[in-house]
Amino acid sequence: MVVTDWSMPGMTGLELLRAIRKEPDLQHLPVLLITAEARKENILAAAHSGASSYMVKPFTMVTLGKKIEGVLQRNQDDSVTAES
């Protein structure tokens, strides 16, 4: 799983997400984007680019843990469905 912030030096989290989705060996990785801005256009861009989920700061570690668990569970469920 990849957890990345939207704002990073050198590239955005969205650019990282798009690079991951272009790599056949990495396409299956769940990606959680974290941002300080709850802008609708950012959320839509993340969804259209293949983000597994999106979180807006601030949040607690408990909330982050639950979000990660949910993303991993969905990813596992998708893997089982794909194998069937």
C-alpha positions in Angstrom: 0.0 0.0 0.0 1.1 3.5 -0.8 0.1 6.4 1.5 1.1 9.8 0.1 0.5 13.4 0.6 -0.9 15.5 -2.2 1.8 18.1 -1.8 5.4 16.8 -1.9 8.6 18.4 -3.1 9.4 17.5 -6.7 6.0 16.0 -7.6 2.5 15.9 -6.4 0.8 12.9 -4.9 -1.5 12.9 -7.9 1.6 12.6 -10.2 2.9 9.8 -8.1 -0.5 8.0 -8.3 -0.5 8.4 -12.1 3.0 7.0 -12.4 2.1 4.0 -10.2 -1.0 3.3 -12.3 1.1 3.3 -15.5 3.4 0.6 -14.2 1.9 -2.9 -14.8 3.7 -4.4 -11.8 2.4 -1.7 -9.5 -1.1 -1.2 -10.8 -2.6 -3.4 -8.1 -1.2 -1.4 -5.2 -3.8 0.5 -3.2 -3.0 4.2 -3.0 -4.3 6.5 -0.3 -4.0 10.2 -1.0 -3.8 12.7 1.9 -4.3 16.4 1.6 -5.0 19.5 3.6 -7.6 20.7 1.1 -11.0 19.2 0.5 -11.4 20.6 -2.9 -14.0 18.8 -5.1 -11.8 19.0 -8.2 -8.9 17.3 -6.3 -11.1 14.6 -5.0 -12.4 14.0 -8.6 -8.9 14.0 -10.1 -7.8 11.5 -7.5 -10.7 9.2 -8.2 -10.3 9.4 -12.0 -6.6 8.7 -11.6 -7.2 5.5 -9.7 -6.8 6.5 -6.0 -8.1 3.8 -3.6 -9.2 6.5 -1.2 -8.7 10.1 -0.1 -8.3 11.7 3.3 -8.4 15.4 4.4 -6.1 16.6 7.2 -6.3 16.9 10.1 -7.2 13.4 11.3 -6.3 11.2 14.2 -4.1 8.1 14.0 -7.1 6.0 14.8 -9.0 7.4 11.8 -6.0 6.9 9.6 -5.7 3.3 10.8 -9.4 2.6 10.1 -9.1 4.1 6.6 -6.0 2.0 5.9 -7.8 -1.2 7.1 -10.8 -0.4 4.9 -8.6 0.2 1.8 -6.7 -3.0 2.4 -9.9 -5.0 3.0 -11.4 -3.7 -0.3 -8.2 -4.5 -2.1 -8.2 -8.0 -0.7 -11.9 -8.4 -1.7 -11.1 -7.2 -5.2 -8.3 -9.7 -5.5 -10.5 -12.6 -4.4 -13.2 -11.6 -6.9 -10.7 -11.3 -9.7 -9.4 -14.8 -9.0 -12.9 -16.3 -9.1 
